[in-house]
């Protein structure tokens, strides 16, 4: 039994199985009760592989790490902005607010404040799981984790020495290899292509296409969403606002069929006029109900909890803090008191495809970039975030706890990654067995 398994008391498979089930039920009980079919789909996707299970169980990860000692978290590094669900598939491209196509961390649904190490631990364990899924030797997997960690530390130090965190980005001019190729492929996409896929012309204007996952709204619900949209407009920062014509609403539909993390959450798509009346400049917004951030369950700080009116606001403000030059349309609203996050559906979003990376020599330069991207979100966060929550330079705080102990930190993180990946693979088997036997809330593995 590994040291980590002993710390987490993973010696009784039946007890661990109950912990997995109890954690999932406690986290998702309301959504499972309201949308059992959506969670049956979510759990089937999680049953596909240990990595898919890991992606869907950030709540279990935090339940575990909260019980572990963290020698790197002090009064500052224990309360910084974190992405919250930082696994290796949460990286990709987007067009930033300055019009630059960048490669960065994406998906901020679980963003919160917590230990900077939690992001790195979750990321490192995901690298170990991906390496295992490709049947790579432990030595190679350890080199990925160690390499990403050293790149992270190196980039933090550069931010301390160089000053302007927001000026750093991974873009077409600063990357090569697979990361640059992802950016180049994203560049070939177009707004007109997105609009052709999602909408159709009717008469002399556009509307959303009907199809799977699209729901036409009854009049009362349409008006409720439209009212929420008007409230959202007040949350866009003044310096990012477009002309009034851009915000005219052409169509609204309900949406379903999102990924593992958003199962059961209500969502809407809104079609807007865009910067002028030409049809090729129409914009699509996503308005998605926000859920409780996974790290919030283990951060007992009421000051943080009470700062946000709802989880829609928490998601949007966290993303603005973590992502330099965030989407100009990013904001939040509420429907019947429940928070929603609003953002543009961009044609330039493209995720890193790990299936195309098979050899260690292909993967090593990629994880170097990923480590630097993680350093960026941590270190840029204090420049745009609310200073009452993070009133210090994050990079200085992180470098202070790591200075002179970089090798020790890399070894600590590598050991965690390898041991926790073993835990996840065992947990995966326990989860599949529990789901097959109908033990997770009211979500049966078969239709009622």
C-alpha positions as CSV (number, residue, x, y, z in Angstrom):
1,X,0.0,0.0,0.0
2,X,1.4,3.4,-1.0
3,X,1.9,6.2,1.6
4,X,-0.9,8.2,-0.1
5,X,-3.4,5.3,0.0
6,X,-2.6,4.8,3.7
7,X,-3.2,8.6,4.3
8,X,-6.6,8.3,2.6
9,X,-7.3,5.1,4.4
10,X,-8.0,3.3,1.2
11,X,-7.6,-0.2,2.6
12,X,-11.2,-1.3,2.5
13,X,-12.7,-1.5,-1.0
14,X,-16.3,-1.6,0.4
15,X,-15.7,1.5,2.5
16,X,-14.0,3.3,-0.4
17,X,-16.9,2.4,-2.7
18,X,-19.3,3.9,-0.2
19,X,-17.2,7.0,0.0
20,X,-17.3,7.4,-3.8
21,X,-21.1,6.9,-3.9
22,X,-21.7,9.2,-0.9
23,X,-19.5,12.0,-2.4
24,X,-21.3,11.8,-5.8
25,X,-24.7,11.8,-4.2
26,X,-23.9,14.7,-1.8
27,X,-22.5,16.8,-4.7
28,X,-25.1,16.1,-7.3
29,X,-28.3,15.0,-5.4
30,X,-30.5,17.9,-6.6
31,X,-29.5,17.6,-10.2
32,X,-29.7,13.8,-10.1
33,X,-33.2,14.0,-8.7
34,X,-34.3,16.6,-11.3
35,X,-32.5,15.1,-14.3
36,X,-31.8,11.4,-13.8
37,X,-31.6,10.7,-17.5
38,X,-28.9,13.3,-17.9
39,X,-26.9,11.8,-15.1
40,X,-27.3,8.3,-16.5
41,X,-25.6,9.6,-19.6
42,X,-23.0,11.4,-17.5
43,X,-22.2,8.2,-15.6
44,X,-22.0,6.1,-18.8
45,X,-19.5,8.6,-20.2
46,X,-17.5,8.4,-16.9
47,X,-17.6,4.6,-17.2
48,X,-15.6,4.7,-20.5
49,X,-12.2,4.9,-18.9
50,X,-10.3,5.8,-15.7
51,X,-9.6,9.3,-17.2
52,X,-13.2,9.9,-18.1
53,X,-14.1,8.9,-14.5
54,X,-11.4,11.3,-13.2
55,X,-12.8,14.2,-15.3
56,X,-16.3,13.7,-13.8
57,X,-15.2,13.4,-10.1
58,X,-13.5,16.7,-9.2
59,X,-15.7,16.5,-6.0
60,X,-14.0,13.2,-5.0
61,X,-10.5,14.6,-5.7
62,X,-11.1,17.6,-3.3
63,X,-12.6,15.3,-0.7
64,X,-9.3,13.4,-0.8
65,X,-6.7,16.3,-1.0
66,X,-8.5,18.1,1.8
67,X,-7.5,15.3,4.1
68,X,-3.9,15.4,3.1
69,X,-1.2,17.6,4.4
70,X,0.1,20.4,2.1
71,X,3.5,21.7,3.1
72,X,3.4,24.3,0.3
73,X,0.2,26.1,1.3
74,X,0.5,29.1,3.7
75,X,-1.8,32.1,4.5
76,X,-1.2,33.4,0.9
77,X,-0.5,30.4,-1.3
78,X,-3.5,28.6,0.3
79,X,-5.9,31.2,-0.9
80,X,-5.2,32.2,-4.6
81,X,-7.4,32.0,-7.7
82,X,-7.4,28.4,-9.1
83,X,-9.0,26.9,-12.1
84,X,-10.5,24.2,-9.9
85,X,-10.6,21.3,-12.4
86,X,-7.2,21.4,-14.1
87,X,-6.8,18.2,-16.0
88,X,-4.9,17.7,-19.2
89,X,-7.9,18.0,-21.5
90,X,-8.9,21.4,-20.1
91,X,-6.5,23.2,-22.5
92,X,-7.3,24.7,-25.8
93,X,-7.5,27.8,-28.0
94,X,-9.6,30.9,-27.8
95,X,-9.6,34.4,-29.3
96,X,-8.8,36.8,-26.5
97,X,-10.3,40.2,-25.9
98,X,-7.3,41.8,-27.8
99,X,-8.0,39.7,-31.0
100,X,-5.1,37.4,-30.5
101,X,-5.6,33.6,-31.0
102,X,-4.1,32.0,-27.9
103,X,-3.6,28.5,-26.4
104,X,-4.4,28.4,-22.7
105,X,-6.3,26.8,-19.9
106,X,-10.1,26.7,-20.6
107,X,-13.3,25.7,-18.7
108,X,-13.6,27.8,-15.6
109,X,-16.8,26.2,-14.2
110,X,-15.0,25.0,-11.0
111,X,-12.9,28.1,-10.5
112,X,-12.5,29.3,-7.0
113,X,-9.9,30.3,-4.4
114,X,-7.7,27.6,-2.8
115,X,-4.3,26.0,-2.7
116,X,-2.2,26.7,-5.8
117,X,-1.0,23.1,-5.4
118,X,-4.5,21.7,-6.0
119,X,-4.5,22.8,-9.6
120,X,-1.0,21.3,-10.0
121,X,-1.9,18.0,-8.2
122,X,-5.0,17.5,-10.3
123,X,-3.1,18.3,-13.5
124,X,-0.2,16.0,-12.6
125,X,-2.4,13.1,-11.8
126,X,-4.2,13.5,-15.1
127,X,-0.9,13.4,-16.9
128,X,-0.1,10.1,-15.1
129,X,-3.5,8.7,-16.2
130,X,-3.0,9.7,-19.8
131,X,0.5,8.2,-19.8
132,X,-0.9,5.0,-18.4
133,X,-3.7,4.9,-21.0
134,X,-1.0,5.1,-23.7
135,X,0.9,2.1,-22.1
136,X,4.0,4.3,-21.4
137,X,6.6,3.3,-18.8
138,X,6.6,5.0,-15.4
139,X,9.9,6.7,-16.2
140,X,8.3,8.5,-19.2
141,X,5.3,9.4,-17.1
142,X,7.4,10.8,-14.3
143,X,9.4,12.8,-16.9
144,X,6.1,14.4,-18.1
145,X,5.1,15.5,-14.6
146,X,8.6,16.6,-13.6
147,X,9.0,18.5,-16.9
148,X,5.6,20.3,-16.5
149,X,6.5,21.2,-12.9
150,X,9.8,22.7,-13.8
151,X,8.3,24.7,-16.6
152,X,5.7,26.0,-14.2
153,X,8.3,27.1,-11.7
154,X,10.5,28.6,-14.4
155,X,7.5,30.6,-15.7
156,X,6.6,31.8,-12.2
157,X,10.2,33.0,-11.8
158,X,10.0,34.8,-15.1
159,X,6.9,36.6,-14.0
160,X,8.6,37.7,-10.8
161,X,11.5,39.0,-12.7
162,X,9.7,40.4,-15.8
163,X,6.7,42.2,-14.3
164,X,3.9,42.2,-16.9
165,X,2.1,38.8,-16.5
166,X,-0.7,39.6,-18.9
167,X,1.7,40.3,-21.8
168,X,2.8,36.6,-21.8
169,X,0.7,34.3,-24.0
170,X,1.1,31.0,-26.0
171,X,0.2,32.1,-29.5
172,X,1.1,31.5,-33.1
173,X,4.4,33.5,-32.7
174,X,5.5,32.0,-29.4
175,X,4.8,28.2,-29.9
176,X,5.8,25.4,-32.2
177,X,5.0,21.7,-32.6
178,X,1.6,20.3,-31.7
179,X,0.5,23.4,-29.8
180,X,1.1,25.7,-32.8
181,X,-0.7,23.2,-35.0
182,X,-3.8,23.4,-32.8
183,X,-3.7,27.2,-33.1
184,X,-3.3,27.0,-36.9
185,X,-6.2,24.7,-37.2
186,X,-8.4,27.0,-35.0
187,X,-7.4,29.9,-37.2
188,X,-9.0,28.2,-40.2
189,X,-12.4,28.3,-38.5
190,X,-14.8,31.2,-39.1
191,X,-17.8,32.9,-37.6
192,X,-19.7,32.2,-40.8
193,X,-19.0,28.5,-40.5
194,X,-20.3,28.4,-36.9
195,X,-23.4,30.4,-37.9
196,X,-24.1,28.0,-40.8
197,X,-23.9,25.0,-38.4
198,X,-26.1,26.5,-35.7
199,X,-28.5,28.7,-37.5
200,X,-30.5,29.1,-40.8
201,X,-31.9,32.0,-42.7
202,X,-35.6,32.5,-42.5
203,X,-36.8,35.2,-44.8
204,X,-34.2,37.9,-44.4
205,X,-32.8,37.0,-41.0
206,X,-31.3,34.2,-39.0
207,X,-32.8,31.9,-36.4
208,X,-31.5,28.8,-34.6
209,X,-31.8,25.5,-36.4
210,X,-34.1,22.9,-34.9
211,X,-32.4,19.6,-34.1
212,X,-31.1,17.3,-31.3
213,X,-30.5,19.2,-28.1
214,X,-32.4,22.3,-29.2
215,X,-35.7,23.2,-27.5
216,X,-38.1,25.9,-28.5
217,X,-39.3,27.9,-25.5
218,X,-42.9,28.7,-24.5
219,X,-43.6,32.4,-24.4
220,X,-43.4,32.7,-20.6
221,X,-40.0,31.0,-20.4
222,X,-38.7,33.1,-23.4
223,X,-39.6,36.3,-21.5
224,X,-37.9,35.1,-18.4
225,X,-34.7,34.4,-20.2
226,X,-35.0,37.7,-22.0
227,X,-35.3,39.5,-18.7
228,X,-32.2,37.6,-17.4
229,X,-30.4,38.7,-20.5
230,X,-31.1,42.3,-19.8
231,X,-29.7,41.9,-16.3
232,X,-26.6,40.3,-17.8
233,X,-25.9,43.3,-19.9
234,X,-25.3,45.4,-16.8
235,X,-22.4,43.0,-15.8
236,X,-20.3,43.6,-18.9
237,X,-17.3,45.8,-17.9
238,X,-17.8,49.3,-19.4
239,X,-14.5,49.2,-21.3
240,X,-15.6,46.0,-23.1
241,X,-19.0,47.2,-24.3
242,X,-19.9,47.2,-27.9
243,X,-22.4,49.5,-29.6
244,X,-26.0,49.1,-28.6
245,X,-26.9,47.5,-31.9
246,X,-24.7,44.5,-31.1
247,X,-26.9,43.3,-28.3
248,X,-30.2,43.0,-30.1
249,X,-31.8,39.6,-29.6
250,X,-32.9,37.6,-32.7
251,X,-33.7,34.2,-31.2
252,X,-33.5,32.2,-28.0
253,X,-33.6,28.4,-27.6
254,X,-33.1,25.9,-24.8
255,X,-30.0,23.6,-24.9
256,X,-29.0,20.2,-23.7
257,X,-26.4,17.6,-24.5
258,X,-23.4,19.1,-22.8
259,X,-20.3,17.3,-21.6
260,X,-19.5,15.3,-18.5
261,X,-19.2,18.3,-16.2
262,X,-22.4,20.1,-17.1
263,X,-24.9,17.2,-17.0
264,X,-28.3,18.2,-15.9
265,X,-27.6,22.0,-15.9
266,X,-30.2,24.1,-17.7
267,X,-28.8,26.2,-20.6
268,X,-29.9,28.5,-23.3
269,X,-28.5,29.9,-26.6
270,X,-29.1,33.5,-27.7
271,X,-28.6,34.8,-31.2
272,X,-27.6,38.5,-31.3
273,X,-27.3,41.1,-34.0
274,X,-23.6,41.6,-33.7
275,X,-21.6,44.7,-34.5
276,X,-23.7,45.5,-37.6
277,X,-26.8,44.3,-39.4
278,X,-24.8,42.1,-41.8
279,X,-25.9,38.5,-41.2
280,X,-22.3,37.1,-41.2
281,X,-21.6,39.2,-38.0
282,X,-24.3,37.7,-35.8
283,X,-23.2,36.4,-32.4
284,X,-24.2,33.4,-30.4
285,X,-24.2,33.5,-26.6
286,X,-24.4,30.6,-24.1
287,X,-26.3,31.2,-20.9
288,X,-25.7,28.2,-18.7
289,X,-26.7,27.6,-15.1
290,X,-23.6,27.5,-12.9
291,X,-23.1,24.9,-10.2
292,X,-21.3,24.9,-6.9
293,X,-17.5,24.9,-7.5
294,X,-15.9,21.6,-6.4
295,X,-13.2,23.3,-4.3
296,X,-15.8,25.3,-2.4
297,X,-16.8,22.2,-0.5
298,X,-13.4,22.1,1.2
299,X,-12.6,25.8,1.6
300,X,-14.3,26.9,4.9
301,X,-13.9,30.6,4.3
302,X,-17.2,32.4,4.6
303,X,-15.6,35.7,3.4
304,X,-15.1,34.0,0.0
305,X,-18.4,32.3,0.0
306,X,-20.3,35.5,0.8
307,X,-18.5,37.6,-1.7
308,X,-20.4,36.1,-4.6
309,X,-24.1,36.6,-4.9
310,X,-24.5,33.3,-6.8
311,X,-22.4,30.8,-8.8
312,X,-22.9,32.5,-12.1
313,X,-21.2,35.6,-10.7
314,X,-18.5,33.4,-9.1
315,X,-17.8,31.7,-12.4
316,X,-17.6,34.9,-14.5
317,X,-15.4,36.8,-12.0
318,X,-13.1,33.9,-11.5
319,X,-12.6,33.5,-15.2
320,X,-11.8,37.2,-15.6
321,X,-9.3,36.9,-12.8
322,X,-7.6,33.8,-14.3
323,X,-7.7,34.6,-18.0
324,X,-5.9,37.6,-19.3
325,X,-8.0,39.6,-21.9
326,X,-11.1,37.5,-21.3
327,X,-14.1,37.3,-23.6
328,X,-15.6,40.7,-24.0
329,X,-19.1,39.2,-23.7
330,X,-18.4,37.3,-20.5
331,X,-20.9,38.1,-17.7
332,X,-23.5,36.7,-15.5
333,X,-27.2,36.8,-14.6
334,X,-29.9,34.9,-12.7
335,X,-33.2,33.2,-13.4
336,X,-35.5,32.8,-10.4
337,X,-32.6,33.6,-8.1
338,X,-30.3,30.9,-9.6
339,X,-27.0,32.0,-11.1
340,X,-26.1,31.7,-14.8
341,X,-22.8,32.4,-16.5
342,X,-23.0,34.0,-20.0
343,X,-20.3,33.9,-22.6
344,X,-19.8,33.9,-26.4
345,X,-19.9,30.7,-28.3
346,X,-16.7,31.3,-30.3
347,X,-15.8,29.5,-33.6
348,X,-12.1,29.7,-32.6
349,X,-12.3,27.2,-29.7
350,X,-10.3,24.0,-30.3
351,X,-9.2,21.6,-27.6
352,X,-5.9,19.8,-27.5
353,X,-6.4,16.3,-28.9
354,X,-4.3,13.8,-26.9
355,X,-5.2,10.9,-29.2
356,X,-2.8,12.3,-31.7
357,X,0.1,12.4,-29.2
358,X,1.5,8.9,-28.7
359,X,5.3,9.0,-28.3
360,X,7.1,10.5,-25.3
361,X,9.2,12.8,-27.6
362,X,5.9,14.3,-28.9
363,X,4.4,14.7,-25.4
364,X,7.4,16.3,-23.6
365,X,7.3,19.7,-25.4
366,X,3.5,19.8,-25.1
367,X,3.7,19.4,-21.3
368,X,6.3,22.1,-21.1
369,X,3.8,24.5,-22.7
370,X,1.0,23.3,-20.4
371,X,3.1,23.9,-17.3
372,X,3.7,27.5,-18.5
373,X,0.0,28.0,-19.2
374,X,-0.8,27.0,-15.6
375,X,1.7,29.4,-14.3
376,X,0.1,32.1,-16.4
377,X,-3.4,31.7,-14.9
378,X,-2.1,31.6,-11.4
379,X,0.2,34.7,-11.8
380,X,-2.0,36.9,-13.9
381,X,-4.9,36.4,-11.5
382,X,-4.0,39.1,-9.1
383,X,-3.8,41.8,-11.7
384,X,-7.5,41.9,-12.7
385,X,-9.1,40.2,-9.6
386,X,-10.8,41.8,-6.7
387,X,-8.0,43.0,-4.4
388,X,-9.9,42.3,-1.2
389,X,-9.8,38.6,-2.1
390,X,-6.2,38.3,-3.4
391,X,-4.4,41.5,-2.1
392,X,-0.9,40.4,-3.1
393,X,1.2,39.3,-6.0
394,X,0.6,35.6,-6.5
395,X,3.9,34.9,-8.3
396,X,5.8,36.3,-5.4
397,X,3.9,34.2,-2.8
398,X,4.4,31.0,-4.8
399,X,8.1,31.6,-5.5
400,X,8.7,32.3,-1.8
401,X,7.4,28.9,-0.7
402,X,9.3,27.1,-3.6
403,X,12.6,29.0,-3.5
404,X,15.4,26.7,-2.8
405,X,13.1,23.7,-2.7
406,X,12.2,23.3,-6.3
407,X,13.6,19.8,-6.6
408,X,11.7,18.7,-3.5
409,X,8.5,20.2,-4.8
410,X,8.9,18.4,-8.2
411,X,9.5,15.1,-6.4
412,X,6.5,15.7,-4.1
413,X,4.2,16.4,-7.0
414,X,5.5,13.5,-9.1
415,X,5.0,11.1,-6.2
416,X,1.5,12.3,-5.7
417,X,0.7,12.0,-9.4
418,X,1.8,8.4,-9.7
419,X,0.2,7.2,-6.4
420,X,-3.1,9.1,-7.0
421,X,-3.4,7.7,-10.5
422,X,-3.3,4.3,-9.0
423,X,-6.1,5.3,-6.6
424,X,-8.2,6.6,-9.5
425,X,-7.9,3.4,-11.4
426,X,-9.1,1.4,-8.4
427,X,-11.8,4.0,-7.8
428,X,-12.9,3.7,-11.4
429,X,-13.6,0.0,-11.0
430,X,-15.5,0.6,-7.8
431,X,-17.6,3.3,-9.4
432,X,-18.5,1.1,-12.5
433,X,-19.6,-1.7,-10.2
434,X,-21.6,0.7,-8.0
435,X,-23.3,2.2,-11.0
436,X,-24.1,-1.1,-12.6
437,X,-25.8,-2.2,-9.4
438,X,-27.9,1.0,-9.0
439,X,-26.2,2.3,-5.9
440,X,-25.7,5.9,-6.9
441,X,-28.8,7.9,-5.8
442,X,-31.8,7.4,-8.0
443,X,-29.8,7.0,-11.2
444,X,-30.1,3.5,-12.4
445,X,-27.8,2.0,-15.0
446,X,-30.9,1.1,-17.1
447,X,-33.9,3.1,-18.0
448,X,-36.8,2.9,-15.6
